[in-house]
Amino acid sequence: MPATTAAWIAARDAAADRFATANPESAAQLAHAAEILPGGNTRSVLYYPPFPLVMASGMGARLCDLDGHEYRDFLGEFTAGIYGHSHPVLADALHGAIKGGMNLSSQTRGEAELARIITDRFPFFQSLRFTNSGTEANIMALIAARHFTGRSRVMVFSGAYHGGPLSFGGGASATNLPFDFIYGRYNDTVATLTTLDASDAPVAAILVEGMLGAGGCIPGDPAFLSELQQWAHANGALFILDEVMTSRLHPHGLQSALGLSPDLTVMGKYLGGGMPIGVFGGRADIMARFDPRVAGAVPHAGTFNNNVMTMQAGAVGLTQVFTEEACQSLNAQGERLRARLNTVCTARGAPAHYTGIGSIMNLQCQPPHVTRPEQVARENAEMKDMVFFGLIERGFYTARRGLIALNLCLSEGDCDDLVAAFDDILAEMAHLWA
Ligand SMILES: Cc1ncc(COP(=O)(O)O)c(C=O)c1O
């Protein structure tokens, strides 16, 4: 007979207690940090109860925490850490940038060089600009759309994430920027087009992810995304694709695989070679609005928009390390891993599965298949916690919410070991659903 909710909670609490006992230095560090940072935290996603692990160092595919435990890193900085830790080629580029002089208070060759490398790889960028984060890049893309169309309304999707103040996991939120948003239903074409057609103000832009990333790695239905693009183009709105997480899933971005042609695209994460970055761009006629040589240009400032470390590490990363071949091979490795994890779920009769594309995936603690974000809320949260704590105990670092993002330093053997650990965890908790 399946376990009661109380039994699941008791099992999860026991796992959390074991975690707390094994990690006293992380607990002490959080208490120390909390004296000056609210909750000891400066990045919300990193907190989880009873306290988050505090890492001390990383090398290649491995991390080491304050209590001396070593982990295989299957989180990869929430998809930004594609290069693993302290990759020697990137480390050399960064040392070179530092030696050449930082903070030059000027334009440098670096930004044009990285922009050229990015447009060679992602030719849909006719023109682009850099920011310090994906969040900022999304904000600037929305500002560009509002200026270009002269409209203010923006469609976003419940369950989507475009940055801290553009976070729609719970639908509308007081912590979001005060844009004039309307909300579509991800992967529900009829409901979304009905909302768009019923809008009582003209729509400036539709902003959407090709796969809901933070929303649980739910791939976008290609027909749904294409309908959105068509509606935008038929109605004078811009179609903006947020590829901050997904650009790594195909050598030329997920949009190439999906056959989409957005007016604007937003990227970030690994493109800075481990340094902070955001990129927005696309159609040259839209981006021309930012040309400061033209009277009335839209301003776009940022002290660190062209910082030399990001520009150099980003250039070297994309040309020498995350090449098109490396991209294909990493995503093939991810496809194999996800299939194997799902085979384990089936073999154990577990009410769980992994969703995702290529090298990025997320555990769903409910029977297959989650295709819409509202389904995620129905999952067995205790089971997800237990998988997370179980992986930590066995030396594998993933996100508490179940995200796995491969990095280039992980070997096939590391993936074998993760599959074996996951199988062991499910075997241990199988009595709860048997
Ligand atoms: C799809 C998407 N857009 C935007 C962002 C925000 O990027 P950043 O954290 O660099 O601000 C993220 C971050 O995870 C993301 O996944």
The ligand as an SDF file (V2000), in Angstrom:
LIG
                    3D

 16 16  0  0  0  0  0  0  0  0999 V2000
   15.5990   31.4790  -19.1280 C   0  0  0  0  0  0  0  0  0  0  0  0
   16.3500   32.4200  -18.2320 C   0  0  0  0  0  0  0  0  0  0  0  0
   16.2860   33.7310  -18.4770 N   0  0  0  0  0  0  0  0  0  0  0  0
   16.9510   34.6220  -17.7230 C   0  0  0  0  0  0  0  0  0  0  0  0
   17.6990   34.2150  -16.6410 C   0  0  0  0  0  0  0  0  0  0  0  0
   18.4120   35.2250  -15.7880 C   0  0  0  0  0  0  0  0  0  0  0  0
   19.7730   35.1850  -16.0570 O   0  0  0  0  0  0  0  0  0  0  0  0
   20.7980   35.7770  -14.9410 P   0  0  0  0  0  0  0  0  0  0  0  0
   20.7230   34.8510  -13.7790 O   0  0  0  0  0  0  0  0  0  0  0  0
   22.1040   35.7880  -15.6450 O   0  0  0  0  0  0  0  0  0  0  0  0
   20.3010   37.1410  -14.6160 O   0  0  0  0  0  0  0  0  0  0  0  0
   17.7940   32.8510  -16.3500 C   0  0  0  0  0  0  0  0  0  0  0  0
   18.5950   32.3910  -15.2020 C   0  0  0  0  0  0  0  0  0  0  0  0
   18.5590   31.2750  -14.8050 O   0  0  0  0  0  0  0  0  0  0  0  0
   17.0950   31.9340  -17.1600 C   0  0  0  0  0  0  0  0  0  0  0  0
   17.1380   30.6200  -16.9170 O   0  0  0  0  0  0  0  0  0  0  0  0
  1  2  1  0
  2  3  1  0
  2 15  2  0
  3  4  2  0
  4  5  1  0
  5  6  1  0
  5 12  2  0
  6  7  1  0
  7  8  1  0
  8  9  2  0
  8 10  1  0
  8 11  1  0
 12 13  1  0
 12 15  1  0
 13 14  2  0
 15 16  1  0
M  END
$$$$
